[in-house]
């Protein structure tokens, strides 16, 4: 994933942390349906749940979707695909974990010695059960 300029899927262009993409795409955002893209100052997109995805996740049983997703993830250390070093145990850093879309989360993990990032796909079932699938990771 390192060096990947952007993640493009489901009609979203997400500029990932540390990416090399420098282009501004405010003109592109104007072509998307209202509410599907949030622009930050400077014309870059802000990832996160759309109102549609937030309501869908609430109907499936997540009271506060962003919080509930991150809270569930931090309890699932076994999803971290990298091993700790020097006796450290990898864990997710909740404050640096971001819900990107109605399908993906970008999570930061560390063990006190090294840190990295993990892109995960999630699916929420009726009743609020969350299933996770690690997609790609790298260590800084």
PADREN-824841 format. One record per residue (C-alpha): x, y, z. Coordinates in nm, 4 decimals, always signed. Each point is the difference from the previous one (the first is absolute). Layout:
<rs>
@x X | y Y | z Z;
...
</rs>
This chain:
<rs>
@x +0.0000 | y +0.0000 | z +0.0000;
@x +0.2960 | y +0.2312 | z +0.0541;
@x +0.0296 | y +0.2497 | z -0.2819;
@x -0.3597 | y -0.0541 | z -0.1081;
@x -0.1167 | y +0.3478 | z -0.1018;
@x -0.3676 | y -0.0519 | z +0.0659;
@x -0.2667 | y -0.2595 | z +0.0489;
@x -0.2702 | y +0.0245 | z -0.2630;
@x -0.3129 | y -0.2079 | z +0.0490;
@x -0.3747 | y +0.0247 | z +0.0032;
@x +0.0135 | y +0.3513 | z -0.1395;
@x +0.2349 | y +0.1336 | z +0.2687;
@x +0.3517 | y +0.1352 | z -0.0335;
@x +0.1672 | y -0.0293 | z +0.3387;
@x +0.3408 | y +0.1542 | z +0.0495;
@x +0.1701 | y -0.2304 | z +0.2478;
@x +0.2374 | y +0.1227 | z +0.2737;
@x +0.3530 | y +0.0289 | z -0.1295;
@x -0.1043 | y -0.0249 | z -0.3640;
@x +0.1833 | y +0.1854 | z -0.2725;
@x -0.3118 | y +0.1375 | z -0.1720;
@x +0.0294 | y +0.3762 | z -0.0272;
@x -0.2838 | y +0.0788 | z -0.2376;
@x -0.3060 | y +0.1941 | z +0.1092;
@x -0.3261 | y -0.1290 | z -0.1352;
@x -0.2682 | y +0.2473 | z +0.0957;
@x -0.1158 | y +0.0012 | z -0.3631;
@x -0.0465 | y -0.3771 | z +0.0136;
@x -0.2020 | y +0.0279 | z +0.3205;
@x -0.2448 | y +0.2281 | z -0.1758;
@x -0.0906 | y -0.2931 | z -0.2261;
@x -0.1017 | y -0.2277 | z +0.2916;
@x -0.3519 | y -0.0130 | z +0.1498;
@x -0.0548 | y +0.2502 | z +0.2788;
@x +0.1153 | y -0.1333 | z +0.3367;
@x +0.2200 | y -0.2799 | z -0.1369;
@x +0.3200 | y +0.2054 | z +0.0287;
@x +0.1045 | y +0.2352 | z +0.2783;
@x +0.2694 | y +0.2490 | z -0.0929;
@x +0.2505 | y +0.1273 | z +0.2512;
@x +0.1702 | y +0.3364 | z -0.0314;
@x +0.2297 | y -0.0221 | z -0.2985;
@x -0.2311 | y -0.2245 | z -0.2024;
@x +0.0847 | y -0.3487 | z +0.1310;
@x -0.2652 | y -0.2552 | z +0.0953;
@x -0.0809 | y -0.0988 | z +0.3551;
@x -0.0615 | y -0.3743 | z +0.0480;
@x -0.2729 | y -0.1161 | z +0.2338;
@x -0.3501 | y -0.1370 | z +0.0081;
@x -0.2594 | y +0.1632 | z -0.2173;
@x -0.3385 | y +0.0686 | z +0.1587;
@x -0.1366 | y -0.2946 | z -0.1999;
@x +0.2614 | y -0.2426 | z +0.1390;
@x -0.0397 | y +0.1350 | z +0.3543;
@x -0.3783 | y -0.0588 | z -0.0110;
@x +0.0473 | y -0.3468 | z -0.1535;
@x +0.2430 | y -0.1019 | z +0.2747;
@x -0.2366 | y +0.1350 | z +0.2657;
@x -0.2844 | y -0.2081 | z -0.1471;
@x +0.2281 | y -0.3045 | z +0.0235;
@x +0.0534 | y +0.0601 | z +0.3724;
@x +0.2934 | y +0.2394 | z +0.0445;
@x -0.1189 | y +0.2895 | z +0.2170;
@x +0.3038 | y +0.2198 | z -0.0749;
@x +0.1570 | y -0.1647 | z -0.3068;
@x +0.3449 | y +0.1639 | z +0.0005;
@x +0.0475 | y -0.0540 | z +0.3734;
@x -0.1442 | y -0.3518 | z -0.0049;
@x +0.2207 | y -0.1074 | z -0.2922;
@x +0.3190 | y +0.1303 | z +0.1605;
@x -0.0942 | y -0.1421 | z +0.3432;
@x -0.0592 | y -0.3430 | z -0.1522;
@x +0.3223 | y +0.0119 | z -0.1985;
@x +0.2274 | y +0.0892 | z +0.2927;
@x -0.1157 | y -0.3193 | z +0.1749;
@x +0.1127 | y -0.2092 | z -0.2995;
@x +0.3808 | y -0.0009 | z +0.0186;
@x +0.0074 | y -0.3289 | z -0.1900;
@x -0.0879 | y +0.1939 | z -0.3169;
@x +0.3374 | y +0.1775 | z +0.0004;
@x +0.2038 | y -0.1736 | z -0.2679;
@x +0.3429 | y +0.1191 | z +0.1207;
@x +0.1938 | y -0.1470 | z +0.2920;
@x +0.1280 | y +0.2028 | z +0.2945;
@x +0.3729 | y +0.0463 | z +0.0499;
@x +0.2255 | y -0.0112 | z +0.3066;
@x -0.2722 | y -0.1752 | z +0.2018;
@x -0.2662 | y +0.2578 | z -0.0819;
@x -0.3646 | y -0.0862 | z -0.0652;
@x -0.1779 | y +0.1745 | z -0.2846;
@x -0.3178 | y +0.1938 | z +0.0791;
@x -0.2252 | y +0.2419 | z -0.1876;
@x +0.0268 | y +0.3717 | z +0.0767;
@x -0.3642 | y +0.1094 | z +0.0222;
@x +0.0769 | y +0.3731 | z -0.0306;
@x +0.1787 | y -0.0645 | z -0.3321;
@x -0.2569 | y -0.2354 | z -0.1511;
@x -0.2263 | y +0.1421 | z -0.2700;
@x -0.3250 | y -0.1242 | z -0.1476;
@x +0.0521 | y +0.0750 | z -0.3681;
@x -0.3256 | y -0.1186 | z -0.1564;
@x -0.2961 | y -0.2267 | z +0.0566;
@x +0.2376 | y -0.2887 | z -0.0695;
@x +0.3584 | y +0.0904 | z +0.1019;
@x +0.1968 | y +0.1085 | z +0.3061;
@x +0.3630 | y +0.1150 | z +0.0083;
@x +0.1467 | y -0.0915 | z +0.3377;
@x +0.3329 | y +0.0897 | z +0.1592;
@x +0.1659 | y -0.2666 | z +0.2151;
@x +0.3171 | y -0.0133 | z +0.2074;
@x +0.1827 | y -0.1973 | z +0.2648;
@x +0.1953 | y +0.2827 | z +0.1648;
@x +0.2983 | y -0.0543 | z -0.2314;
@x -0.1423 | y +0.0073 | z -0.3532;
@x -0.3275 | y +0.1171 | z -0.1466;
@x -0.1865 | y -0.0657 | z -0.3179;
@x -0.3306 | y +0.0307 | z -0.1798;
@x -0.2597 | y -0.2575 | z -0.0980;
@x -0.2787 | y +0.0397 | z -0.2533;
@x -0.2971 | y -0.2164 | z +0.0988;
@x -0.3283 | y -0.0817 | z -0.1650;
@x -0.2983 | y -0.0376 | z +0.2314;
@x -0.3552 | y -0.1251 | z -0.0273;
@x -0.2726 | y +0.0590 | z +0.2573;
@x -0.2708 | y -0.2614 | z +0.0364;
@x -0.3509 | y +0.0495 | z +0.1337;
@x +0.0296 | y +0.0327 | z +0.3780;
@x +0.3265 | y +0.1924 | z -0.0189;
@x +0.2470 | y -0.2887 | z -0.0365;
@x +0.3118 | y +0.1253 | z -0.1799;
@x +0.2140 | y -0.2205 | z -0.2239;
@x +0.3502 | y +0.1167 | z -0.0926;
@x +0.2399 | y -0.0925 | z -0.2793;
@x +0.3566 | y +0.1365 | z -0.0106;
@x +0.0816 | y +0.1260 | z -0.3506;
@x +0.3481 | y +0.1540 | z +0.0022;
@x +0.2519 | y +0.1186 | z +0.2589;
@x +0.3403 | y +0.1571 | z +0.0330;
@x +0.2388 | y +0.0952 | z +0.2800;
@x +0.1455 | y +0.3540 | z +0.0103;
</rs>
